[in-house]
Every structure is written in C-alpha cells, then in structure tokens.
Amino acid sequence: MALQFRRSDRLGIELPLFSQDWEEMSRERQARILTKWETIRGTIPDHVKRFEERIKALQERLFNEDDFEASCRVNGDIADLASRINDLHIWFRTQQDLDEDAKRHS
C-alpha cells in the first residue's frame, strides 16, 4: 500500500506515512488519502482545545507553586503541550499543501 496512517500518541491523531512520492500515486489513491486525511484533520481543532485547557490548568498551578523544582517541571509540561499544539497546527495546514499539489498535477 502506498500510504499508511499511524497513530501519534503524542498528538492524539493518525499521521500519514508515505511509501512513495505524492506525484507517483494515482489520482484515485490521492483522493482516498485526501478523504481520510480530511477526516483526521477535522479533529485537530478539538485536540488543540484540549491541550490549551491543560495548559491553562498548569499555568494556574504554576502561579500557585512555591517550590522551584516543581515549577520547573510544570513549566516543562507547559512547553511540551505548546509544542504539541504547534505540531498540530503544522499538520492542520498540510491539507492545503496536498490540495495545491493535486491541483497542479491535474
């Protein structure tokens, strides 16, 4: 199969794993990929929102934390969640890139 989707536990979504270049795939295969990706992509805003809610809770905890080492751990957790949000935003924009490629090769 030219494409697999593998779940990323870190991001909470399935991510595509290409075994061949996009341009080498049939239009039918590209359409199936885009359909599946659009379904996955549609869940990204909900994942971002959950991560943002966790960040807010951690920021509140950080505000009330007096222990320096504990505050460093909380800060690290916040940075990890922010990184996940950033990665999800990048994946969310991936649909636009695939659509543009498909249109260019039509």
C-alpha positions as CSV (number, residue, x, y, z in Angstrom):
1,M,0.0,0.0,0.0
2,A,1.3,3.4,-0.9
3,L,0.2,5.1,2.3
4,Q,-0.3,4.1,5.9
5,F,-1.6,6.1,8.8
6,R,0.0,5.6,12.1
7,R,-1.4,7.0,15.4
8,S,0.8,9.5,17.2
9,D,0.2,9.1,20.9
10,R,1.9,12.5,21.4
11,L,-0.5,14.4,19.2
12,G,-3.5,12.1,19.6
13,I,-4.1,11.7,15.8
14,E,-3.1,9.4,13.0
15,L,-0.4,10.7,10.8
16,P,0.4,9.7,7.2
17,L,3.4,7.7,6.3
18,F,4.1,7.8,2.6
19,S,6.0,4.9,0.9
20,Q,6.1,6.7,-2.4
21,D,6.1,10.3,-3.7
22,W,2.7,12.0,-4.0
23,E,3.3,12.7,-7.7
24,E,3.8,8.9,-8.3
25,M,0.4,8.0,-6.8
26,S,-2.7,7.5,-8.9
27,R,-5.3,10.3,-8.7
28,E,-7.7,7.7,-7.2
29,R,-5.2,6.9,-4.4
30,Q,-4.6,10.6,-3.8
31,A,-8.3,11.2,-3.5
32,R,-8.6,8.3,-0.9
33,I,-5.7,9.8,1.0
34,L,-7.2,13.3,1.0
35,T,-10.6,11.9,2.1
36,K,-9.1,10.1,5.0
37,W,-6.8,13.0,5.9
38,E,-9.6,15.4,5.8
39,T,-11.5,13.3,8.4
40,I,-8.4,13.2,10.7
41,R,-7.7,16.9,10.1
42,G,-11.2,17.8,11.2
43,T,-10.4,16.5,14.7
44,I,-7.3,18.7,15.1
45,P,-9.0,21.8,16.5
46,D,-10.6,19.7,19.3
47,H,-7.2,18.3,20.2
48,V,-5.7,21.8,20.2
49,K,-8.5,23.0,22.5
50,R,-7.9,20.1,25.0
51,F,-4.2,20.9,25.0
52,E,-4.9,24.6,25.6
53,E,-7.2,23.7,28.5
54,R,-4.5,21.6,30.1
55,I,-2.0,24.5,29.6
56,K,-4.4,26.9,31.4
57,A,-4.7,24.4,34.3
58,L,-0.9,24.1,34.5
59,Q,-0.4,27.8,34.4
60,E,-2.8,28.2,37.3
61,R,-0.8,25.5,39.2
62,L,2.5,27.3,38.3
63,F,1.1,30.6,39.6
64,N,0.5,29.0,42.9
65,E,3.6,26.8,43.1
66,D,6.3,27.9,45.6
67,D,8.7,25.0,45.0
68,F,11.3,25.9,42.3
69,E,11.9,22.3,41.1
70,A,8.1,21.7,40.9
71,S,7.6,24.9,39.0
72,C,10.4,23.8,36.5
73,R,8.5,20.5,35.9
74,V,5.2,22.3,35.4
75,N,7.0,24.8,33.0
76,G,8.4,21.8,31.1
77,D,4.9,20.3,30.9
78,I,3.5,23.6,29.5
79,A,6.3,23.7,26.9
80,D,5.6,20.2,25.8
81,L,1.9,20.9,25.4
82,A,2.7,24.1,23.5
83,S,5.0,22.1,21.2
84,R,2.2,19.6,20.5
85,I,-0.2,22.5,19.6
86,N,2.4,23.9,17.2
87,D,2.9,20.5,15.6
88,L,-0.9,20.1,15.2
89,H,-1.1,23.5,13.6
90,I,1.5,22.4,11.1
91,W,-0.4,19.2,10.4
92,F,-3.6,21.1,10.0
93,R,-2.0,23.2,7.2
94,T,-0.8,20.0,5.5
95,Q,-4.2,19.6,3.8
96,Q,-3.7,22.9,1.9
97,D,-0.3,21.7,0.6
98,L,-1.7,18.4,-0.6
99,D,-4.7,20.1,-2.3
100,E,-2.3,22.5,-4.1
101,D,-0.1,19.6,-5.3
102,A,-3.2,17.7,-6.6
103,K,-4.4,20.8,-8.5
104,R,-1.0,21.5,-10.0
105,H,-0.9,17.9,-11.4
106,S,-4.4,17.9,-12.7
